[in-house]
Amino acid sequence: MAIELLVMGGGKMGSALVDGLVRHGRASSGTLAVCDPDDAARERMAHAHPGVVVTPGPVEAEAVLLAVKPDVAEAACRLVAPHAPG
């Protein structure tokens, strides 16, 4: 199954967004990916959301959602740009 949505950031905001999407049937965990450079954040996300692809870096997806602090938003955009659709 192809990744439909890549969530950049696995902290509180990213986790809440993934939880809401899955809980309310807007996405299945197999169609979501979350990337976060922090080992602990990835571990928490993988534990809380089994089936979600959790990686330290971006993966190809149909859409990208930034769930990062404003001070790292530009760096996150530059990191994901090569993997973003279109």
C-alpha positions in Angstrom: 0.0 0.0 0.0 1.3 3.4 -0.9 2.0 6.1 1.7 -0.7 8.7 1.3 0.4 11.1 4.0 3.8 11.8 5.5 3.7 13.7 8.8 7.0 15.5 9.4 7.4 15.5 13.2 6.5 12.8 15.7 6.1 14.9 18.8 2.8 16.0 20.5 1.4 17.7 17.4 2.3 15.0 15.0 1.1 12.2 17.3 -2.2 14.0 17.9 -2.8 14.5 14.2 -2.1 10.8 13.4 -4.2 9.6 16.3 -7.2 11.8 15.2 -6.9 10.7 11.5 -6.8 7.0 12.4 -9.4 7.2 15.2 -11.9 9.0 13.1 -11.4 6.8 10.0 -9.9 9.5 7.8 -6.8 7.4 7.2 -5.6 3.9 7.9 -2.4 3.4 9.7 -0.9 1.5 6.7 -1.2 4.7 4.6 0.5 7.0 7.0 4.2 7.6 7.7 5.8 9.8 10.3 9.4 10.9 10.3 11.3 12.3 13.2 15.0 12.4 13.8 14.6 11.8 17.6 14.8 8.1 18.6 12.5 8.5 21.6 9.8 10.3 19.5 10.0 7.5 16.9 9.7 4.8 19.6 6.7 6.5 21.2 5.0 7.0 17.8 5.6 3.3 16.8 4.2 2.1 20.1 1.1 4.4 20.0 0.3 3.8 16.4 1.1 0.2 15.2 1.1 -0.1 11.5 2.2 3.5 10.9 5.6 3.7 9.0 8.0 5.5 11.4 11.3 6.6 10.0 14.2 9.0 10.9 13.9 10.7 7.6 11.3 11.5 4.9 9.8 8.9 2.6 7.9 9.4 -0.7 4.2 10.2 -0.1 1.2 11.7 -1.9 1.1 14.5 0.6 3.2 16.0 3.4 2.0 17.6 6.6 4.5 19.7 8.7 4.0 19.1 12.4 7.2 20.8 13.7 8.1 23.8 15.7 8.3 27.0 13.7 12.1 27.3 14.2 12.7 24.1 12.3 10.0 24.4 9.7 12.3 25.7 7.0 14.8 22.9 7.6 12.0 20.3 7.5 10.8 21.7 4.2 14.2 21.5 2.7 14.6 18.0 4.0 11.3 16.8 2.6 11.4 18.7 -0.7 13.1 15.9 -2.7 10.4 13.5 -1.5 7.4 15.7 -2.0 4.8 15.1 -4.7 4.9 17.1 -7.9 
